[in-house]
């Protein structure tokens, strides 16, 4: 949780810069499936929670500041001990492009979403913990179901370092497929 503390001042600045309209702030709950190296280092399924601030721009575009934490593992996969896990703390700047901006005044319907950000990884394996900070990104598709609810499917990509290695050149590709539900309040 220490890594998430530095996000608090960033969110305070972002919230202070926004209008008071509450529909642009919200939470996101995610379920994720790690792919490749991340799956072998952490287990088969993960969950995450995040906060975001979104600002709509003219022409069917929006920008979003998002931060959160995701966790995989705790011995859910064969070959991993009960303590093996991966945690990700992230802060992203995301862009949204609505695919039908002229048909719906509230920008309901499908959109594309992509973002880049800082990704803080914490990997635990065989009692050893490794923490790394890397750049990462997401790319996906969403659907705004109502002015307050979105559903999204994304791919996440970053790099992390294995917990059993102290060599920084042993970074591996950390990829996950996520499904999320956004609720604005």
C-alpha positions as CSV (number, residue, x, y, z in Angstrom):
1,X,0.0,0.0,0.0
2,X,3.0,2.3,0.4
3,X,3.2,2.6,-3.4
4,X,-0.4,3.8,-3.6
5,X,0.2,6.7,-1.2
6,X,1.8,8.9,-3.8
7,X,-1.4,8.7,-5.8
8,X,-3.4,10.7,-3.2
9,X,-1.9,14.1,-4.0
10,X,-2.3,13.5,-7.7
11,X,-5.9,12.7,-7.3
12,X,-6.5,15.8,-5.1
13,X,-5.0,18.0,-7.8
14,X,-7.0,16.3,-10.6
15,X,-10.2,16.6,-8.6
16,X,-9.6,20.2,-7.8
17,X,-9.2,21.0,-11.5
18,X,-12.5,19.5,-12.5
19,X,-16.0,20.9,-12.5
20,X,-18.3,20.1,-9.6
21,X,-20.4,17.9,-11.9
22,X,-20.2,14.5,-10.2
23,X,-20.8,12.3,-13.3
24,X,-17.1,12.7,-14.3
25,X,-15.7,11.0,-11.2
26,X,-16.0,7.4,-10.4
27,X,-14.7,3.9,-9.6
28,X,-13.8,0.9,-11.7
29,X,-13.9,-2.7,-10.7
30,X,-11.9,-5.2,-12.8
31,X,-11.4,-8.9,-13.3
32,X,-8.3,-9.9,-15.2
33,X,-6.7,-12.9,-16.8
34,X,-2.9,-12.8,-16.9
35,X,-1.2,-13.9,-20.2
36,X,2.2,-15.5,-20.7
37,X,5.0,-14.7,-18.3
38,X,2.7,-12.9,-15.8
39,X,0.4,-16.0,-15.6
40,X,3.4,-18.2,-14.8
41,X,4.6,-15.7,-12.1
42,X,1.3,-15.0,-10.5
43,X,-1.6,-17.4,-11.1
44,X,-4.7,-17.6,-13.3
45,X,-7.0,-14.8,-12.2
46,X,-6.9,-11.4,-10.7
47,X,-9.0,-8.5,-9.5
48,X,-8.6,-4.8,-9.2
49,X,-10.1,-1.6,-8.1
50,X,-9.5,2.0,-9.2
51,X,-10.6,5.6,-9.2
52,X,-10.9,7.9,-12.1
53,X,-11.7,11.5,-13.1
54,X,-13.0,12.0,-16.7
55,X,-13.5,15.2,-18.7
56,X,-15.5,15.2,-21.9
57,X,-14.1,17.2,-24.8
58,X,-16.0,18.4,-27.9
59,X,-16.4,16.1,-30.9
60,X,-16.9,12.8,-29.0
61,X,-13.6,12.7,-27.2
62,X,-12.8,12.4,-23.5
63,X,-9.7,12.3,-21.3
64,X,-9.4,10.4,-18.1
65,X,-7.0,10.3,-15.2
66,X,-7.1,6.9,-13.6
67,X,-5.3,5.1,-10.8
68,X,-5.7,1.9,-9.0
69,X,-4.4,-1.5,-7.8
70,X,-4.7,-5.0,-9.2
71,X,-3.6,-8.3,-7.7
72,X,-3.1,-11.8,-9.0
73,X,-2.1,-15.0,-7.4
74,X,-2.0,-16.2,-3.8
75,X,-1.3,-19.8,-4.8
76,X,-4.3,-20.1,-7.2
77,X,-2.2,-21.9,-9.9
78,X,-0.4,-25.2,-9.8
79,X,3.3,-24.9,-9.0
80,X,3.0,-21.7,-7.1
81,X,3.2,-21.6,-3.3
82,X,0.5,-20.0,-1.2
83,X,2.4,-16.8,-1.0
84,X,3.3,-16.2,-4.7
85,X,1.5,-13.2,-6.1
86,X,1.8,-10.1,-8.3
87,X,0.5,-6.7,-7.4
88,X,0.3,-3.7,-9.7
89,X,-0.2,-0.1,-8.7
90,X,-0.8,2.3,-11.6
91,X,-1.6,5.8,-12.6
92,X,-2.7,6.3,-16.2
93,X,-3.7,9.1,-18.6
94,X,-6.3,7.7,-21.0
95,X,-8.1,8.9,-24.1
96,X,-11.6,7.9,-25.2
97,X,-13.0,8.2,-28.7
98,X,-16.8,7.7,-28.9
99,X,-17.7,5.9,-32.2
100,X,-21.2,7.5,-32.5
101,X,-20.9,11.0,-31.1
102,X,-23.5,12.6,-33.3
103,X,-26.2,10.1,-32.6
104,X,-26.4,10.5,-28.9
105,X,-26.2,13.7,-26.9
106,X,-25.0,11.9,-23.7
107,X,-22.3,10.0,-25.6
108,X,-23.9,6.6,-25.0
109,X,-22.7,3.7,-27.0
110,X,-19.4,2.2,-28.1
111,X,-16.0,3.8,-27.7
112,X,-12.3,3.0,-28.0
113,X,-10.0,3.6,-25.0
114,X,-6.2,3.7,-24.7
115,X,-3.8,5.0,-22.1
116,X,-0.2,5.2,-20.9
117,X,1.0,5.4,-17.4
118,X,3.4,4.5,-14.5
119,X,3.1,0.9,-13.4
120,X,4.6,-0.1,-10.0
121,X,5.0,-3.9,-9.8
122,X,5.4,-5.9,-6.7
123,X,6.2,-9.6,-7.3
124,X,6.5,-12.2,-4.5
125,X,8.0,-15.6,-5.2
126,X,9.5,-18.2,-2.9
127,X,9.5,-15.6,-0.1
128,X,11.4,-13.0,-2.1
129,X,9.9,-9.6,-3.1
130,X,10.9,-7.5,-6.0
131,X,9.5,-4.0,-6.7
132,X,9.9,-2.2,-10.0
133,X,8.5,0.9,-11.6
134,X,7.9,0.8,-15.4
135,X,5.9,2.4,-18.1
136,X,2.9,0.6,-19.4
137,X,-0.2,1.0,-21.4
138,X,-3.7,-0.3,-22.1
139,X,-5.8,-0.5,-25.2
140,X,-9.4,-1.6,-25.4
141,X,-13.1,-1.2,-26.2
142,X,-15.9,0.1,-24.0
143,X,-19.6,0.6,-24.2
144,X,-21.3,3.4,-22.2
145,X,-24.6,1.8,-21.1
146,X,-26.0,4.9,-19.3
147,X,-24.7,8.3,-18.3
148,X,-23.3,6.7,-15.2
149,X,-22.2,3.1,-16.2
150,X,-19.6,1.8,-18.7
151,X,-18.4,-1.7,-19.5
152,X,-14.8,-2.1,-20.8
153,X,-12.6,-4.9,-22.2
154,X,-8.9,-4.1,-22.4
155,X,-5.4,-5.5,-22.9
156,X,-2.7,-4.3,-20.5
157,X,1.0,-4.4,-21.3
158,X,4.1,-3.5,-19.2
159,X,7.3,-5.1,-18.0
160,X,8.2,-6.5,-14.6
161,X,11.2,-8.1,-13.0
162,X,11.0,-11.6,-11.5
163,X,11.0,-11.8,-7.8
164,X,13.7,-14.5,-7.7
165,X,16.2,-12.3,-9.7
166,X,18.1,-9.2,-8.7
167,X,19.4,-8.6,-12.2
168,X,17.4,-5.7,-13.8
169,X,17.9,-7.2,-17.3
170,X,15.6,-10.1,-16.3
171,X,12.5,-8.1,-17.0
172,X,9.6,-10.0,-18.6
173,X,6.5,-9.0,-20.5
174,X,3.6,-8.6,-18.2
175,X,0.3,-8.8,-20.1
176,X,-3.3,-9.2,-19.0
177,X,-6.8,-9.1,-20.4
178,X,-9.2,-7.2,-18.2
179,X,-12.9,-6.7,-18.1
180,X,-14.2,-3.8,-16.0
181,X,-17.3,-1.9,-15.0
182,X,-17.1,1.8,-14.4
183,X,-19.6,3.6,-12.1
184,X,-19.6,7.4,-12.1
185,X,-21.1,9.3,-9.2
